[in-house]
Amino acid sequence: MNKTRPKPTPPKTTLFVGIDWADQKHDVFWMHVDGRHGRRQIEQSPEALEELASWMSDLAGDGQVAVALEKSRGPLQVALMFRERIVLFPVDPKQAARYRESFRSGKAKNDSDDAFLLARMLRERHREWKPLKPDDQATRRVAQLAEARRQLVDENTRLKLKLQALLKIYFPLLLTLGEVDSALVLEVLRRWPNPKAFRRVHPKTLARLFQKHGVKSAEAIQQHIERIRSTPLLTKDDPLIESLVFRVTALAGQLQVLAKQIAAIEEALDEAMRAHPDAAIFQSPPGAGRAMAPRLLGAFGSDRQRFAHADEVAVLSGIAPVTRQSGKTKIVSRRRGCSKFLKQTFHEFADHARKWSSWSKAYYRWLRSKQMGHHAAIRKLASRWIRILYRMWQTRTPYDEDRYLQSLRQKNHPALKFLET
């Protein structure tokens, strides 16, 4: 008879450390379970952080080191993650500020005291807090690539809007040839950023340019050439044009580089998803697609013990509202203390899903019929989807649209009357 081996008991926490991170130096306060405590200050350098990690482990003896640090301090978190017997507890900056204010009525603060208060709060509440538990490598790869892709896409959008605004000032003709970040427009800006020079380009050169970028019809090419020749210049102010040429050339170059990097990161993300055992689960919902499926996978992670129920995901992501009640007064408002990227992930997925999922579309239309605003309705829909995705994740089961429709019919949900026949 096979006996299940008991899980090894984690080492007892013997050292509690609070670290206040600054640009040049970092204040550290430590409390040992035997009553010893002290302060130290370290410089901002990889060597100093390495020495700190070694020092904390030695001071803890055979025990575990619990470290409290603010969530926004990414470099510190990266430096101390995956260290043996060092457990990180990221603290929300607002939570730390309110804890500090509970000791004094004024707003005075200093780094040394902040480190002490982080260590004290950690020692008091570490049993209630969940430590940072990194996902497995395959999941971290998907999550990091998905977030990096979104950041590059956001930067691409910012540059596109900036370039578009500049072209409207002196070269609006280009905006009629295609999207501002299209290969055609970017090549024109690389070769002829001055509209006066562009008007003088030989028709055969222009014809080859349009053919290169997919315009095959001779009639369409001729129309483009005639428009270039006949459209009057918006401005003939040479000093203005000269200054704008430098700016749009720089922006066009940045957009070309970004386009290559976005394509490369999407290829790497596709590869990471193909290698991940949970990829099919998060690719199955309608509206997930190439961009959203990796973000959903990264949002849930690899540790299926991380969330006790779906509501914890809704709270962490900021999809669940905040309820404040005192006496007869009850206020329900949006949750702002959350990860912006995580909130965007579920919000954007729900918005995609309502276009492809029949029950999602009906549920959204039902909420809107009750005079609920668009974004509020999307958050409500996202909350429903979180419950479904959580169940799929826990059971490792792909999405089944018919199953959820059947559930709505059993409950005779009022949204059913908005189903399209």
MORA-V598250 format. One line per field, one symbol per residue. phi: phi as a letter, one per 40 degrees, with the letter a starting at -180 (. if undefined). psi: psi as a letter, one per 30 degrees, with the letter a starting at -180 (. if undefined). A space follows every 10 residues. Layout:
phi=???
psi=???
//
This chain:
phi=.cbccccccc cccbbbbbbc cbcbabcbbb bccchcaaba bbccadcccc cccccccccc gccbbbbbac dccddccccc cgccgbbcbc bcdccccccc cccaccbcaa cccccccccc ccccbccccc ccbccccccc cccccccccc cccccccccc cccccccccb acdccccicc bccccccccc cbccdccccc ccdccccccc cdbgcccccc cccccccccc ccccabcddc cdccdccccc ccccccccdc cccccccccc ccccccccdc ccccccgcgc ccdccccccc gbccccbcac cccccdcgcc cbbbbagccb bbbccbcacc ccccdccccc cccccbbccc cccccccccc gccdcccccc cccccccccc cdcccfbccb dccccccccc cfcccccccc c
psi=kkkkkkkkkk kkkfkkkkkj kleelkkkkk klfgflllll klljleeeee eeeeeeeeef bfakkkkklk efieeeeeef lgkkgkkkik kkeeeeeeee fffkflgkll eeeeeeeeee eeeegffflk ljjklleeee eeeeeeeeee eeeeeeeeee eeeeeeefef hfeefffakf gleeeeeefe eifkfeeeff kkeeeeeeee eeggjfkeee eeeeeeeeef klkekgjeee eeeeeeeeee eeeeeeeeee eeeeeeeeee eeeffkfgee effekkfeae eeeeeeeeee afjggekelf eeeeeefgek lkkkkjbfkk kklkjfilke eeeeeeeeee eeefffkeee eeeeeeeefg gkleeeeeee eeeeeeeeee eeeefhklkj eeeeeeeeee fhkffffgkk .
//
